[in-house]
Amino acid sequence: MSRRTFLGAALATGVGLGVGVPFALGAGGSASTGAVLPSRLPLPAGFTAPLPVPPVLSPVRTDAHADYYEITQTRATVSLLPGVRTEIWGYNGIFPGPTIESRRGRTCVVTHANLLPVPTVVHLHGGRTPPDSDGYPTDFGMGRRAYTYPLDQRAATLWYHDHRMDFTGPSVWRGLAGFHLVRDDEEDALGLPSGAREIPLMITDRSFDADGSLRYPSLDPALRHPPGVTGDYVAGVLGDVLLVNGAPWPVATVEGAQYRLRILNACNARRLDLRLDPAASLTQIGTDGGLLAGPVRHEHFELAPAQRLDAIVDFSSYRTGTVVSLVNDFGEGRMAEVLRFRVGDRAPDQFRLPDRLSTIENLDPSHAVATRTLRFQSAGADGWRINGEPFSPDAVAATPALGTVEIWRLVSDFHHPVHLHLNPFQVQRRGLSGPGPFDAGWKDTVDLRPAEEVAIAIRFDGYPGKYVFHCHNLEHEDMAMMGNFVVRSSSVS
């Protein structure tokens, strides 16, 4: 049974998308489109596991042109929950996968050896990448495959994950995700917190079966057939265990100093609304596409799946011994908890946050050569659609010319985090208003809320070729909410 067939069967027996999708409700109201898949084992106690940090991968060789890395995609048995063994699919057998650190303009070549029982394809999310290495959904295979990333782009928090057509959701759920950090001279000159004071945080939700295995509709025979369906998981799969860097509700010890937190929402469908308790500012310095023009202080910050927040937190504002919680106001019960920081003694800290971080070119919508409207909507028992059409590798929704700017009007019915490959964009407006409080800077994923229209401006540059845009609710993506655009090498139609 194909993935679309069994998810379609699940949908047909759940709540019809034409009349309503189950939502996870939090203190902030409607939080996520999807349904909770409950675990079948007791949930672990929170704030006992130390926060792990993914290892930084070393290149196997370097030369004048590039750095070369090797990653093996393989099955592995690990301890995600205390005292429980869980099989994952991991990059180098770990979850999250190893972090790659690169310099702007320095080519990075990553060779993946696939030892898994299925074909895979790797997408560098946020990468400005030629089409033959971008991870097109049908460009999958077994064995070895080299991906070349020129990285002619600003410093930013990127991440890599599986992107196989129809099966991205279960592949990422099993563990195929990792950080790729790009650095540059502009960012270095700011003297941002680094080393142990720079912490990547990959937030995911997962569900577990009674034997400790990962539970997901396509992995659970009871959920593949109509009699066993207990919810509409085509709308999105929400786990009931929150993992940070692969550990359930962990705890981190920090010094009384300023820290840089690189936060990634790598959940399949769950949206997050993050804040610190006791209250302190999450001072945003960057987003999906790198540094902002200047720091922005937030009391809370919303992150849809695939979005990133680069923030400075000043733990010296707390007394020694204070326990600071990162909480999720879009969660209920245990899912309102994320992780805790134990604040240690004050420590020397030379960093001073400047008023200006970077020079951001604002795209002028009057320079746009085209305006396109793209409607992200349900198709009832048939899944999800863009402008009423399911994804086909042969259909092309847009043909922008290299070097031009376009305005795309994105219209939603439910929650849809929309991601564009190749180029970042800028949010121009939400409805009749300007950008929202979490829309600043260069983005590669925008959070569309129910019955909302968002206008974005995109400059198509870098490389001609075929790319995709799609909803990053991975169940929506796997159920055909994806489209192609082809960047033409000239402005001739």
Helices and strands as residue ranges (DSSP letters): H 3-13, E 23-26, E 29-33, E 35-36, E 61-62, E 66-78, E 86-91, E 97-103, E 107-114, E 122-125, G 131-133, E 143-149, E 156-162, H 168-174, E 177-183, H 185-188, G 195-197, E 198-208, E 214-215, G 217-219, H 221-224, G 226-228, G 233-235, E 237-238, E 241-244, E 247-248, E 251-256, E 258-265, E 272-277, E 282-287, E 290-298, E 301-303, E 308-314, G 315-317, E 323-328, G 333-336, E 337-346, G 365-367, E 370-378, G 380-382, E 384-386, E 405-412, E 416-420, E 425-430, E 445-448, E 453-459, E 465-471, H 474-478, E 482-487
